[in-house]
Amino acid sequence: MRLPNRVTKILVAKMLLRSMTGKLTDLQRVLSLAHRIGDTGLGDFLEALACDSFTQGGLAQLFLRLGRECSALCKKKLVQNLVCNWGLDGPRIRESLQRQGVV
């Protein structure tokens, strides 16, 4: 069952913020969230992040470093702007622009 966009955005933001502690085990919890979101661009992104956390490479290394070195406000802005806006609102906006012939 797919969750509404607004609920998904809040859920993803809170879960990702809690997982950005700089610890690998916390980052691996994102996999459960990826399964709840389903087959979307954001779900695929979260699944890739979780898989990278098990191999200790790729995006996981970036999120681990950001978790250790960034302030709470910086992490919140990153999650809201990059992940939520790109993954949830982005597809709708991109499709609209394509229908209008802008992109």
Residue pairs with C-beta under 8 A, 6 or more apart in sequence:
2 37
2 38
2 40
3 11
3 36
3 37
5 88
5 89
8 37
8 42
8 88
9 84
9 88
11 33
11 36
12 33
12 37
12 42
12 46
12 79
12 83
12 84
12 87
12 88
13 76
13 79
13 80
13 83
13 84
15 29
15 30
15 33
16 30
16 33
16 79
16 83
17 72
17 75
17 76
17 79
18 26
18 29
19 26
19 27
19 29
19 30
19 63
19 67
20 26
20 27
20 63
20 66
20 67
20 70
20 75
20 79
21 67
22 64
22 65
22 67
22 68
22 69
23 64
23 67
24 53
24 56
24 60
24 64
26 67
27 49
27 50
27 53
27 60
27 63
27 64
27 67
28 50
28 53
28 54
30 46
30 49
30 50
30 53
31 46
31 47
31 50
31 51
31 53
33 46
34 43
34 44
34 46
34 47
34 49
34 50
35 43
35 47
37 43
37 46
40 87
40 88
40 91
41 86
41 87
41 90
41 91
42 83
42 84
42 87
42 88
45 83
45 87
48 58
48 59
49 59
49 60
49 63
52 58
52 59
52 60
52 61
53 60
53 63
66 74
66 75
66 78
67 75
70 78
94 103
97 103
